[in-house]
Amino acid sequence: MNLVASLIVKNEIGRYLQPCIAHLQQFCDQIIVVDDGSMDGTGEWLQDQERVDVVPLPDVSEGFFAGHEGRRRQYLLDFTLNHHPDWVLAIDADEFITDPVALCDYIENSGREVGLLDMEEVWKADDTQLSIRMDGGWRPHACPILWKTSLSGRRGQRLRIADKALACGREPEAIRRYLGKARPTGSSILHLGWAKQSGRQARYERYVTADGGQFHRNSHLDSIMWPDEKIRLEEKLWPPLLERVRRQIVEAAS
């Protein structure tokens, strides 16, 4: 089975992009990337990587959050499907699969067409452990971000991302009809987007400006900046299969 990772990036070279791509190259047949107007060398670096196909977004007049996320992700989805993968893993450049072996086993042997991965929000990361947020809307939750492209041929329909400016989801709307048949893959996905504490305030302000309570409750957005004593964290050791990129991830999160 041909597995393709699909992601959209913007100015990621100084964050988690390099360990993310190195991690995906270990188990994905190809990595499809749309560059949303990066100005930091992200696109140029990606062009030199093995099994990576990168294309610039045609219209980058507005930033990702100031623009329309749904339309950007639709462009990424169409570009990905043009490469005729068997399976798509819809991932972001600050995320890492905890158990690629389990994920690949699910693809080969489960007989399912959609796979679930638990999204875990990493709030802190150091050399020895990860701190996963466990309160409110931050607790781990199953995401259908692994799916088989044969679903696109049914009923002659084009796979579409929800037409929403923000919080559109990564999976095509048609995939949701198959969620009842989806099962856990045995792997989680670690999201490091909030782990860098020095950049959390600026990231929070971008979200609040873009969202304004339209797509997420204000209370959920406000909880991003709660002090440590108010949030619930669960410590866990680094997954063994992330050992090769652990140092790079920790450096990016510090």
Secondary structure in CASP SS format (residue, H / E / C, confidence):
PFRMAT SS
TARGET T0000
AUTHOR 0000-0000-0000
METHOD secondary structure of the structure
MODEL  1
M C 1.00
N C 1.00
L E 1.00
V E 1.00
A E 1.00
S E 1.00
L E 1.00
I E 1.00
V E 1.00
K C 1.00
N C 1.00
E C 1.00
I C 1.00
G C 1.00
R C 1.00
Y C 1.00
L H 1.00
Q H 1.00
P H 1.00
C H 1.00
I H 1.00
A H 1.00
H H 1.00
L H 1.00
Q C 1.00
Q C 1.00
F C 1.00
C C 1.00
D C 1.00
Q E 1.00
I E 1.00
I E 1.00
V E 1.00
V E 1.00
D E 1.00
D C 1.00
G C 1.00
S C 1.00
M C 1.00
D C 1.00
G C 1.00
T H 1.00
G H 1.00
E H 1.00
W H 1.00
L H 1.00
Q H 1.00
D C 1.00
Q C 1.00
E C 1.00
R C 1.00
V E 1.00
D E 1.00
V E 1.00
V E 1.00
P E 1.00
L C 1.00
P C 1.00
D C 1.00
V C 1.00
S C 1.00
E C 1.00
G C 1.00
F C 1.00
F C 1.00
A C 1.00
G C 1.00
H C 1.00
E H 1.00
G H 1.00
R H 1.00
R H 1.00
R H 1.00
Q H 1.00
Y H 1.00
L H 1.00
L H 1.00
D H 1.00
F H 1.00
T H 1.00
L H 1.00
N C 1.00
H C 1.00
H C 1.00
P C 1.00
D C 1.00
W E 1.00
V E 1.00
L E 1.00
A E 1.00
I C 1.00
D C 1.00
A C 1.00
D C 1.00
E E 1.00
F E 1.00
I E 1.00
T C 1.00
D C 1.00
P H 1.00
V H 1.00
A H 1.00
L H 1.00
C H 1.00
D H 1.00
Y H 1.00
I H 1.00
E H 1.00
N H 1.00
S C 1.00
G C 1.00
R C 1.00
E C 1.00
V E 1.00
G E 1.00
L E 1.00
L E 1.00
D E 1.00
M E 1.00
E E 1.00
E E 1.00
V E 1.00
W E 1.00
K E 1.00
A E 1.00
D C 1.00
D C 1.00
T C 1.00
Q E 1.00
L E 1.00
S E 1.00
I E 1.00
R E 1.00
M C 1.00
D C 1.00
G H 1.00
G H 1.00
W H 1.00
R C 1.00
P C 1.00
H E 1.00
A E 1.00
C E 1.00
P E 1.00
I E 1.00
L E 1.00
W E 1.00
K E 1.00
T H 1.00
S H 1.00
L H 1.00
S H 1.00
G H 1.00
R H 1.00
R H 1.00
G H 1.00
Q C 1.00
R C 1.00
L C 1.00
R C 1.00
I C 1.00
A C 1.00
D C 1.00
K C 1.00
A C 1.00
L C 1.00
A C 1.00
C C 1.00
G C 1.00
R C 1.00
E C 1.00
P C 1.00
E H 1.00
A H 1.00
I H 1.00
R H 1.00
R H 1.00
Y H 1.00
L H 1.00
G H 1.00
K H 1.00
A C 1.00
R E 1.00
P E 1.00
T E 1.00
G E 1.00
S E 1.00
S E 1.00
I E 1.00
L E 1.00
H E 1.00
L C 1.00
G C 1.00
W C 1.00
A C 1.00
K C 1.00
Q H 1.00
S H 1.00
G H 1.00
R H 1.00
Q H 1.00
A H 1.00
R H 1.00
Y H 1.00
E H 1.00
R H 1.00
Y H 1.00
V H 1.00
T H 1.00
A H 1.00
D H 1.00
G C 1.00
G C 1.00
Q C 1.00
F C 1.00
H C 1.00
R C 1.00
N H 1.00
S H 1.00
H H 1.00
L H 1.00
D H 1.00
S H 1.00
I H 1.00
M H 1.00
W C 1.00
P C 1.00
D H 1.00
E H 1.00
K H 1.00
I C 1.00
R C 1.00
L E 1.00
E E 1.00
E E 1.00
K E 1.00
L E 1.00
W C 1.00
P C 1.00
P H 1.00
L H 1.00
L H 1.00
E H 1.00
R H 1.00
V H 1.00
R H 1.00
R H 1.00
Q H 1.00
I H 1.00
V H 1.00
E H 1.00
A H 1.00
A H 1.00
S C 1.00
END
